[in-house]
Amino acid sequence: MADLRALVREHPATARFAEEVPSGAAVLEELETQGASAAVWWPLDDRVGRRSWMEL
């Protein structure tokens, strides 16, 4: 996730997009076991920690 977040920050267009549109990434296994509504989403902006998709 750290690499993905770094890629978002490094590219101006994706950095602007992430500021405007709540974006996150999750591990497939966690989505399958805990569900998409669980706190399995990592924000792709500067916030830290997992969140539910409603908190992105």
C-alpha positions as CSV (number, residue, x, y, z in Angstrom):
1,M,0.0,0.0,0.0
2,A,2.9,2.4,0.7
3,D,4.2,2.0,-2.8
4,L,0.7,2.6,-4.3
5,R,0.2,5.7,-2.1
6,A,3.7,6.9,-3.2
7,L,2.8,6.5,-6.9
8,V,-0.4,8.5,-6.4
9,R,1.5,11.4,-4.8
10,E,4.3,11.4,-7.4
11,H,2.1,11.9,-10.4
12,P,0.4,15.4,-10.4
13,A,-2.7,14.3,-12.2
14,T,-3.4,11.4,-9.8
15,A,-2.5,13.5,-6.8
16,R,-5.1,16.1,-7.8
17,F,-7.6,13.3,-8.5
18,A,-7.0,11.8,-5.0
19,E,-7.6,15.2,-3.4
20,E,-10.9,15.6,-5.2
21,V,-12.2,12.1,-5.2
22,P,-12.1,9.8,-2.2
23,S,-9.9,6.9,-3.3
24,G,-8.7,3.8,-1.5
25,A,-7.2,0.3,-2.0
26,A,-7.8,-2.9,-0.3
27,V,-6.3,-6.4,-0.2
28,L,-8.5,-8.9,-2.0
29,E,-8.3,-11.5,0.8
30,E,-9.5,-9.0,3.3
31,L,-12.4,-8.0,1.1
32,E,-13.4,-11.6,0.7
33,T,-13.2,-12.4,4.4
34,Q,-14.4,-9.2,6.0
35,G,-16.5,-7.6,3.3
36,A,-16.3,-4.4,1.4
37,S,-18.0,-2.4,4.2
38,A,-15.4,-3.4,6.8
39,A,-12.4,-1.2,7.7
40,V,-10.2,-2.8,5.0
41,W,-9.6,0.3,2.8
42,W,-6.4,2.3,2.9
43,P,-6.9,5.9,1.8
44,L,-4.7,6.9,-1.1
45,D,-4.2,10.4,0.2
46,D,-2.1,11.4,3.2
47,R,-4.4,9.9,5.9
48,V,-3.1,6.8,7.7
49,G,-4.8,3.7,8.9
50,R,-7.6,1.5,7.4
51,R,-11.1,2.8,7.0
52,S,-14.5,1.6,5.9
53,W,-15.4,2.7,2.4
54,M,-17.8,5.2,3.9
55,E,-14.9,6.9,5.7
56,L,-12.8,7.3,2.6
